[in-house]
Amino acid sequence: MSIEIERNETEDVKVNLTLVSQQIDQLVQQYKRKEGCVRLLAVSKTKPLSALEAAYSAGQRAFGENYVQEAVDKCHALAHLADIEWHFIGPIQSNKSRLIADTMHWVHSIDREKIARRLSDQRSVDMPPLNVCIQVNISGEDSKSGVTLSELGAMVDLIRTLPNLCLRGLMAIPAPQENSAAQCAVYEPLVKAFLELSKSDIMIDTLSIGMSGDLPAAIQSGSTMVRVGTAIFGSRDYSAKM
């Protein structure tokens, strides 16, 4: 019975991944975006290795993790998957920064100078520079991490001086809105800042916005990377298995 359940879960992941990818492609076409311009980041926190392997076998390569030790454990366990790409998307404690610098390919949640400097200092010179996004708090929520738009320029300037970081773009987790139009309005200042930076000599290419609940608004607004978890892996909590 347990083997059959695991097999069904694996097939569910593959089917769900296909449906999410199709939804993204349809939204890209609907909003007249360039084909293939939006990458899917599969948010795999608390999910077992078997679920990640199922998604990988279906073609998914980029996985997002929120918890440092879990992310490191998965990175080591799946090291045989040579082209898997690990993205850290959660808050960063300074005492965990070395683990992130040693294992991750991307970090989406740079929100203060101390963390940026530690990640650069702790990244091995034998590894490629760590791809990073600056997290921006665009809803002004006290409970959310991120720099304000007025602080963004200073953070951009800082990261550009750090030799082992490569600034790729901006990330945000805005407060949910009652409709797509309202969500787009919240995104507008961030999108404007992103476009201004991308037209400068900085040449950033990643706008990491959009999750399961606001995919249409995010893709309409110009997202280049969306973060989807439950729609791919389901809502079951597997944390006891990890």
N, C-alpha and C positions, 0 to 999 in steps of 0.2 A: 504493500500500500504506500509506504513512504517513497519508494522509487517512482511510482506512478504520479504521486503528488509533485515531486521534484520535476519530473518530465513535463507535467502540465504547466508548472510555473515557468519553466524555461521557454516553452512555446508561447506562453502569454507575453513574456518579455519581447520576444521576436515580433509577434503580431503588433504589440503596442508601439514598439519602436518604428515599425513600418507606418502605422497610422499617424504618429506624431510627425514623422518626416514628410508624409504626404500633406498634412495640414500646413506645415511650414512652406512647402513648395506652392500650395494653393494660395496662401496669403502673399507670398512673394509675387506671384503672378497677378493676383488681385490688385495689389498696390503698385504694380508696374515697376518692381525692383528688378535688378539684374539677376538672372538665374544663378543659383549657387552662392548668392551673396550672404546668406545667413547660415552660420554653423550651429549645430546642435550640441550642447554640452549636457550630457546625461548626469544628473545629480544622483549620486549613488550612495549617499550617506546612510548608514545603518543597514545597507543591503548586503547580502552574503556574496561571497566570491562567485558562486554559481550563477547569480543573476548578472554580474558584470561579464562573466565569460559568455553567457548567452547573448548579451548585447554585443559583445566584441565579435562573436561568430556571425552576427547579423550585419556587421560592417561598422559598428560604432567604435570610435577610437578615443574620443575625448570624454573624460569622466571628472566630475566635480565632487570634492569632499569638503565637509565642514569641520571635522574633528581631527586634530593633528595626529594623535596616536593611531586612530583607525586608518587614516590616510596612509601613514607610513607602513603599517602592517600590510595593507592591501598592495601598496607599491612593491614591497618585497615579495609577497606571495605570487604576484602576477608579473614578476620580472622577466619571465620567459616570453611574454608578449611584447616583442621588441619595439613595436611602433605605438604602443598604448601611450596616451598623453594625460598626465595628471594635472588637474587644476585645483588649487586650494581657494575656496570661496568663503570661508568662515572668518570670524574675528581671530586676530593673532595676538597671543600673549608673548611678551618679550622672551620669557624663558623657554618658549617652544619654537622660536624663530630658526634656530640652527637645524632642527629636524626638517622644517619646511625647505630651507635653503639647500639641504642635502639631497632632497628627493623629488621635489615638485618641478614641473616644467613651466607652470604658470601660477601666479598669485593675483587674484582679482580684488583683494581687500586691503590694499595699502591705504592707510588713513592717517598716518602720522610719521613725522620725521624719524623718530627713534626706530621704528620698525623698518623703514626703508633702509636706513644706514646699517642696521644689524643684518638684514638679508643680504645686502651687498657685501659686507665684510665677511659673512659666514659662507658665502657661495664659493665653492672651490674654483680656482683659476683653471682647473682642468675640465670644468663643465662649461657649457654655453651659458651666456648671460641669462638670468631668470626673467622670463617675460612677465611683466606686471601691468595691472590696471589700477588706477587710482579710484577708490570708492568715494562717491560724492553723495552727500545727504541732501537730496533735492526736495524732500518733503518737510524738512525742518523738524523731524521727530527726535525727541531726546533719547528714545530707546534705540535709535539706529546709529550705527557707526558711519564715518565718512567726513570728508572735508566739506566745507561750504563752497559754493561757487566763487565767493570772493577770496577764498584761500587756495583755489585750484592752481592759479598761476605760480605761486610760490612753491607748491608741491611739485609741479611739472619741472620747474627750474632746478629744484634739488635733485630729483631722480635723474635728470640728464647729466649730473655731475658724478653719479655713482657708477663705477666701472663695470660692476657685475650685475647690473639691472638693465633691462631693455624695456623702455616705456612703450606699451602697445596700445593703451587706450583708457577708457573710462568705464566704470561700473556703477550701477545704482539699484537700490531696492526701494522703490517708492511706496507710499501708502496706497492701498487699493482704493479705487474710485468707483462711483456708481455706474459709470458707463465708459465706453471706449473714447468718446470725445473728451471727457474730463481727464482720462488717463493720458491722452496725447498732450493735453494742455500742461500737465505736470511734467511730462518729458521735454517739452519744448525748450526751456532754458538750457538743459543739459545737452540736447542735440545741437543747439546753436554753439555752445562752447566746444563741443566735439568737432564740429565742422570748421570752426575758426582755427583750432589747433591742427587739424588734418591738412589745412591749406597753407600752413606755415612750414618752416623747415623742419618741424618736429616729425611730421609724416606718420602720425599714429593711424592705426587701421582698425581698431576694435572698439565697438560700442556694445558693451555687455549689459543689455537690458532685456527684460521679458522673461516671464515664467508662465506656468500653465494657465494662470488666471488672466493674464493680460497679453497673450501672444499677438492678437490682432493689432492692438495699439502700439506695441513695441515694434513690430515689423513695419507698420505704417509709418512710424516715427523715424525709422532708419537703423534699427538694431542690426548688428552683424553677428551677434552670438546670443542665443537664448538658452536659458537654464531650465531644464525640465526633468523632474524626478518622478512624482507620483504617477503621471500619465504613462510613464514607461515601466516602472517597477511595481506599481500598485501601492496601496496605503499600508500594507502589513508591516509591522515593526519587527525587523529581524535582529535587533541589537543584541539579543541574548546569544546569537550564534557567533558574534564577532568578539 
